[in-house]
Amino acid sequence: MTQDGSRIKSPEDWPDHREYLKAMLAHYQYGRMPARPKKLTVKQTRVIDVFDGKAEQIDLTITIRRGAGSVTLRAALVRPKRAGKFPVVIKNDSRLLNAPKTKRYLKSHSQEQAAIIEAVGRGYVICKYLRTDLAADGPGKRNEGVFPLYPEYDWGVIAAWAWGYQIVIDALAGFEFADTDRIVATGHSRGGKTALCGAVYDERIAIAAPNSSGTGGTGSMRYFEKGQRPQTIAAHIGRHDHWWNKRFMKFAGSESKLPFDAHFAKALIAPRGLVNPHATGDYWANPYGTQLTHQAAKIVYDWLGAPDRIATHWRPGGHAQGLEDWRALLDFADAQFFKKKPKRRFDILPYKDANPPINWKAPGDS
């Protein structure tokens, strides 16, 4: 529905409707975020060979200035050490990457290090930025990070972290090897909420890849598997209020009164790419509700003629972004960017009988 209560009629109406829905999510959930700075100061603080000289790690500082204040965001990337332009996977995180100098003894590497080795071998740049440089992950800390630079904005911490994607993409534009037309935004858990928000508000992101993000991410805020502890909005009170705009917390216990659910954010990525890795045993992140929002958002993707640009991937296990999740992300990106036939299916759903509780259809469907 549009703001006046009428229905949009064709895909040509979607861009304008997206702006209305983006404003809705900003008002109720994320808070308003500022436009990205017109000028950044980008410095390389370290450049070292990694992976037996097959790749290079570059550590960066990116300084944002406004008025008399400034904030410096730390980032690091690993790129194939050969000529060419490469797609970039950007992950927000609470720690930076530290690529091993050698690929030997892979069993001693973490799953993320193994994933970086594989990604670089496939021809990707992997970049991570330290989201806590932008906003501290704790209540009552709005005197830190970017908040003092932009006191007139009511954004929460998730939005501040997500804004970091815009900053990092601008910084990467200065590197010839970075293909900024093929950007993937990923993150896990609260970082998955952040990656989803980042992709909603920056259309330069070609693929959103939120991993096990739960409430405020890709999980429904209303529907949960029976018998499992639900991560409701109320679960954030006293723990993660700072993640959101204050209006969002007022819907605790009254989620049905929200004018949206998580499928709105997923649909706002369309027709760009969206892949949502999740674990079937990660109940706190609401796998059942995540499947429902996928099914609902897919209706929009189908309507826009992009049915192959929305994907979901499930694995057994719990709350993590492990090597299997990374491989699913990379397989989907290979299909989107390089037209490679996927090594796996992205349409297998764990809840065979789950039907989205919706009473609407795409415009034009009878």
C-alpha positions as CSV (number, residue, x, y, z in Angstrom):
1,M,0.0,0.0,0.0
2,T,1.1,3.5,-0.7
3,Q,0.9,6.4,1.8
4,D,-2.7,7.2,0.6
5,G,-3.9,3.6,1.0
6,S,-3.8,2.8,-2.7
7,R,-1.9,-0.1,-4.3
8,I,1.0,0.3,-6.6
9,K,0.2,-1.1,-10.0
10,S,3.4,-2.0,-11.8
11,P,7.1,-2.5,-11.3
12,E,7.7,1.0,-12.6
13,D,6.1,2.2,-9.4
14,W,8.5,0.2,-7.2
15,P,11.4,2.8,-6.9
16,D,9.2,5.5,-5.5
17,H,7.4,3.0,-3.2
18,R,10.7,1.8,-1.9
19,E,11.5,5.3,-0.8
20,Y,8.3,5.4,1.2
21,L,9.0,2.0,2.8
22,K,12.6,3.0,3.6
23,A,11.3,6.1,5.4
24,M,8.9,3.9,7.3
25,L,11.6,1.6,8.6
26,A,13.8,4.5,9.4
27,H,11.0,6.2,11.4
28,Y,10.0,3.1,13.4
29,Q,13.1,0.9,13.6
30,Y,16.4,2.2,12.5
31,G,16.2,5.9,13.0
32,R,17.3,8.5,10.4
33,M,20.9,8.4,9.3
34,P,22.8,11.2,7.7
35,A,24.0,11.4,4.1
36,R,27.5,10.0,3.7
37,P,30.3,12.5,4.0
38,K,31.5,14.2,0.8
39,K,35.1,13.8,1.8
40,L,37.1,11.2,3.6
41,T,40.7,10.8,4.6
42,V,41.9,7.3,3.7
43,K,45.3,6.1,4.8
44,Q,47.1,2.7,4.4
45,T,48.7,1.8,7.7
46,R,50.1,-1.6,6.7
47,V,50.6,-3.6,3.6
48,I,51.8,-7.2,3.9
49,D,51.9,-10.3,1.7
50,V,49.7,-13.2,2.9
51,F,48.8,-16.7,1.6
52,D,52.3,-17.5,0.5
53,G,52.5,-14.3,-1.5
54,K,49.4,-15.1,-3.5
55,A,47.5,-12.3,-1.8
56,E,48.0,-9.0,0.0
57,Q,46.5,-7.6,3.2
58,I,46.0,-3.8,3.4
59,D,45.0,-2.2,6.7
60,L,43.3,1.2,6.4
61,T,42.1,4.1,8.5
62,I,39.2,6.1,7.2
63,T,38.6,9.5,8.9
64,I,35.3,11.2,8.9
65,R,35.2,14.9,9.8
66,R,32.3,17.2,10.6
67,G,32.8,20.6,12.1
68,A,35.5,20.4,14.8
69,G,34.9,16.7,15.4
70,S,36.2,13.5,13.7
71,V,35.9,9.8,13.9
72,T,38.4,7.2,12.5
73,L,37.1,3.9,11.2
74,R,39.5,1.0,11.0
75,A,39.3,-1.5,8.1
76,A,41.4,-4.2,6.6
77,L,41.1,-6.1,3.3
78,V,42.8,-9.1,1.6
79,R,43.0,-9.0,-2.2
80,P,44.3,-11.4,-4.8
81,K,47.9,-10.3,-5.7
82,R,47.3,-10.1,-9.5
83,A,46.0,-7.6,-12.0
84,G,42.3,-7.1,-12.4
85,K,39.2,-5.8,-10.7
86,F,37.6,-8.0,-8.2
87,P,34.2,-8.1,-6.4
88,V,34.4,-7.1,-2.8
89,V,32.7,-8.9,0.2
90,I,32.5,-6.4,3.1
91,K,31.7,-7.6,6.6
92,N,31.0,-5.5,9.6
93,D,32.5,-7.0,12.7
94,S,33.8,-6.4,16.3
95,R,37.3,-7.4,15.2
96,L,39.4,-7.0,12.1
97,L,40.7,-9.8,9.9
98,N,44.2,-11.1,10.3
99,A,45.0,-13.2,7.3
100,P,47.6,-16.0,7.7
101,K,50.9,-15.5,5.9
102,T,50.8,-19.1,4.6
103,K,48.0,-21.4,3.4
104,R,49.7,-24.4,4.9
105,Y,48.4,-26.2,7.9
106,L,44.8,-25.2,7.1
107,K,43.5,-27.2,10.0
108,S,45.0,-24.7,12.4
109,H,43.2,-21.8,10.7
110,S,39.8,-20.5,11.9
111,Q,36.8,-21.2,9.7
112,E,36.8,-17.5,8.7
113,Q,40.4,-17.6,7.7
114,A,39.7,-20.7,5.6
115,A,36.8,-18.8,4.1
116,I,39.0,-15.9,3.2
117,I,41.6,-18.2,1.6
118,E,38.9,-19.7,-0.5
119,A,37.3,-16.4,-1.4
120,V,40.5,-14.8,-2.5
121,G,41.2,-18.0,-4.5
122,R,37.9,-17.5,-6.3
123,G,38.8,-13.9,-7.2
124,Y,37.2,-11.9,-4.4
125,V,38.5,-9.1,-2.1
126,I,37.5,-9.7,1.5
127,C,37.1,-6.5,3.6
128,K,36.2,-6.1,7.3
129,Y,35.5,-2.9,9.2
130,L,35.5,-2.4,12.9
131,R,31.9,-1.3,13.5
132,T,32.5,-0.3,17.1
133,D,34.7,2.5,15.9
134,L,31.4,4.1,14.7
135,A,29.3,3.3,17.7
136,A,29.9,1.5,21.0
137,D,27.9,-1.7,21.6
138,G,26.3,-0.7,24.8
139,P,23.6,1.5,26.3
140,G,24.1,5.1,27.3
141,K,27.1,5.7,25.0
142,R,25.8,8.2,22.5
143,N,28.7,10.5,23.5
144,E,31.0,8.2,21.6
145,G,31.6,7.4,17.9
146,V,29.7,9.2,15.2
147,F,26.8,10.3,17.4
148,P,28.4,13.5,18.6
149,L,29.2,14.4,14.9
150,Y,25.5,14.2,14.0
151,P,23.5,15.1,17.1
152,E,20.4,16.0,15.1
153,Y,19.8,12.4,13.9
154,D,17.9,9.8,15.9
155,W,19.6,6.7,14.5
156,G,20.3,3.7,16.6
157,V,23.6,1.7,16.8
158,I,22.6,-0.8,14.1
159,A,22.0,2.1,11.7
160,A,25.3,3.7,12.7
161,W,27.1,0.5,12.0
162,A,25.2,0.0,8.7
163,W,26.2,3.5,7.7
164,G,29.8,2.2,7.8
165,Y,29.1,0.3,4.5
166,Q,28.7,3.6,2.7
167,I,31.9,4.9,4.2
168,V,33.9,1.8,3.3
169,I,32.5,1.6,-0.3
170,D,33.6,5.3,-0.8
171,A,37.0,4.4,0.5
172,L,37.3,1.4,-1.7
173,A,36.5,3.5,-4.8
174,G,40.1,4.8,-4.6
175,F,41.6,1.3,-5.2
176,E,41.7,0.1,-8.9
177,F,41.4,-3.6,-7.9
178,A,38.0,-3.0,-6.1
179,D,35.0,-3.5,-8.4
180,T,32.5,-1.3,-6.6
181,D,29.8,-2.4,-9.0
182,R,29.9,-5.8,-7.4
183,I,29.7,-5.3,-3.6
184,V,28.5,-7.9,-1.2
185,A,27.5,-6.8,2.4
186,T,27.6,-9.5,5.0
187,G,27.6,-9.9,8.8
188,H,26.5,-12.4,11.4
189,S,23.9,-12.1,14.2
190,R,23.8,-8.4,15.1
191,G,26.2,-7.9,12.2
192,G,23.5,-9.6,10.0
193,K,21.0,-7.0,11.2
194,T,23.6,-4.4,10.2
195,A,24.3,-5.9,6.8
196,L,20.6,-6.0,6.0
197,C,20.1,-2.4,7.0
198,G,23.2,-1.3,5.1
199,A,21.9,-2.9,1.9
200,V,18.5,-1.3,2.3
201,Y,20.0,2.2,2.3
202,D,22.8,1.9,-0.1
203,E,21.9,0.6,-3.6
204,R,25.6,0.3,-4.5
205,I,25.4,-3.0,-2.6
206,A,24.7,-5.6,-5.2
207,I,24.1,-8.5,-2.8
208,A,23.0,-8.5,0.8
209,A,24.1,-11.6,2.7
210,P,22.8,-11.3,6.3
211,N,23.7,-14.4,8.3
212,S,21.4,-15.7,11.1
213,S,20.2,-12.2,12.1
214,G,17.0,-12.9,13.9
215,T,14.7,-10.1,15.2
216,G,15.5,-6.8,13.7
217,G,17.1,-8.7,10.8
218,T,15.6,-11.3,8.6
219,G,13.5,-13.1,11.3
220,S,9.9,-12.4,11.7
221,M,8.9,-10.3,14.7
222,R,5.6,-12.0,15.0
223,Y,5.9,-15.7,14.1
224,F,8.1,-18.3,15.8
225,E,8.3,-22.0,15.9
226,K,6.1,-23.5,18.6
227,G,8.1,-24.7,21.6
228,Q,11.1,-22.5,21.0
229,R,12.0,-19.4,23.0
230,P,11.1,-16.4,20.8
231,Q,13.4,-13.4,20.3
232,T,10.8,-10.8,20.6
233,I,11.4,-7.0,20.7
234,A,10.9,-7.3,24.5
235,A,14.0,-9.5,24.6
236,H,16.0,-6.4,23.7
237,I,14.8,-4.3,26.5
238,G,17.6,-3.6,29.0
239,R,20.1,-5.4,26.8
240,H,20.0,-4.0,23.2
241,D,17.7,-0.9,23.4
242,H,20.6,1.1,22.0
243,W,20.5,-0.8,18.7
244,W,17.2,0.8,17.7
245,N,15.3,4.0,17.5
246,K,13.3,4.5,20.7
247,R,10.0,4.1,18.8
248,F,10.8,0.5,18.0
249,M,10.9,-0.5,21.6
250,K,7.4,0.9,22.2
251,F,6.1,-2.1,20.1
252,A,7.4,-4.7,22.6
253,G,4.5,-7.0,23.2
254,S,2.5,-5.3,20.5
255,E,4.5,-6.4,17.4
256,S,1.2,-7.0,15.5
257,K,0.7,-3.2,15.5
258,L,3.9,-2.6,13.6
259,P,3.2,-1.6,10.0
260,F,5.8,-4.0,8.7
261,D,7.7,-7.2,9.4
262,A,11.1,-8.4,8.3
263,H,9.9,-9.2,4.8
264,F,9.7,-5.5,4.1
265,A,13.5,-5.1,4.6
266,K,14.2,-8.1,2.4
267,A,11.9,-6.8,-0.3
268,L,13.6,-3.5,-0.2
269,I,16.7,-5.1,-1.5
270,A,14.9,-6.3,-4.7
271,P,15.7,-6.6,-7.5
272,R,19.3,-6.7,-6.2
273,G,20.7,-10.0,-4.8
274,L,19.8,-11.3,-1.4
275,V,21.1,-14.6,0.1
276,N,20.2,-15.5,3.7
277,P,22.3,-18.3,5.2
278,H,20.9,-19.7,8.4
279,A,21.2,-22.8,10.7
280,T,18.2,-25.0,11.3
281,G,19.1,-25.3,15.0
282,D,19.7,-21.6,15.6
283,Y,16.3,-21.2,17.3
284,W,17.1,-17.8,19.0
285,A,17.6,-16.4,15.5
286,N,14.1,-17.7,14.5
287,P,14.6,-20.1,11.6
288,Y,10.9,-20.6,11.2
289,G,10.2,-16.9,11.0
290,T,13.1,-16.4,8.7
291,Q,11.7,-18.9,6.2
292,L,8.3,-17.1,6.4
293,T,9.8,-13.7,5.6
294,H,11.8,-15.3,2.7
295,Q,8.6,-16.8,1.2
296,A,6.9,-13.4,1.5
297,A,9.7,-11.4,0.0
298,K,10.1,-13.8,-2.9
299,I,6.7,-12.8,-4.1
300,V,8.1,-9.3,-4.7
301,Y,11.2,-10.7,-6.4
302,D,9.1,-12.8,-8.7
303,W,6.9,-9.8,-9.5
304,L,10.0,-7.8,-10.4
305,G,11.2,-10.5,-12.7
306,A,14.2,-11.4,-10.5
307,P,13.3,-14.8,-9.0
308,D,16.9,-16.1,-9.1
309,R,18.2,-13.1,-7.1
310,I,16.7,-14.2,-3.8
311,A,18.2,-17.2,-2.1
312,T,18.1,-19.0,1.2
313,H,20.6,-21.6,2.5
314,W,20.2,-23.9,5.4
315,R,22.6,-26.1,7.3
316,P,22.4,-28.1,10.5
317,G,23.9,-26.6,13.6
318,G,23.8,-23.5,15.7
319,H,24.6,-19.8,15.8
320,A,27.7,-19.1,13.7
321,Q,28.9,-17.9,10.3
322,G,31.1,-20.8,9.5
323,L,32.8,-22.1,6.4
324,E,29.6,-23.6,5.0
325,D,27.8,-20.3,5.3
326,W,30.6,-18.5,3.6
327,R,30.7,-21.0,0.8
328,A,26.9,-20.6,0.2
329,L,27.5,-16.8,0.0
330,L,30.3,-17.2,-2.5
331,D,28.4,-19.8,-4.6
332,F,25.5,-17.4,-4.8
333,A,27.8,-14.5,-5.7
334,D,29.6,-16.6,-8.3
335,A,26.2,-17.2,-9.9
336,Q,25.2,-13.6,-9.8
337,F,28.5,-12.0,-10.8
338,F,30.1,-14.6,-13.0
339,K,27.0,-16.6,-14.2
340,K,28.5,-19.8,-12.8
341,K,26.1,-22.6,-12.3
342,P,25.5,-22.8,-8.5
343,K,27.0,-25.8,-6.7
344,R,24.0,-26.0,-4.5
345,R,20.3,-25.3,-4.5
346,F,19.0,-22.1,-2.9
347,D,15.3,-23.0,-2.8
348,I,15.2,-25.8,-0.3
349,L,13.2,-24.9,2.8
350,P,13.3,-26.8,6.1
351,Y,9.7,-26.2,7.1
352,K,7.9,-27.9,4.3
353,D,4.4,-27.0,5.4
354,A,5.0,-23.4,6.5
355,N,2.8,-20.9,4.7
356,P,3.3,-17.1,5.0
357,P,0.4,-15.6,7.0
358,I,-0.3,-13.0,4.4
359,N,-3.5,-11.8,2.7
360,W,-2.0,-9.9,-0.2
361,K,-0.8,-10.7,-3.7
362,A,1.6,-9.0,-6.1
363,P,0.0,-6.3,-8.2
364,G,-1.6,-7.9,-11.3
365,D,-2.1,-11.3,-9.7
366,S,-5.6,-12.4,-9.5
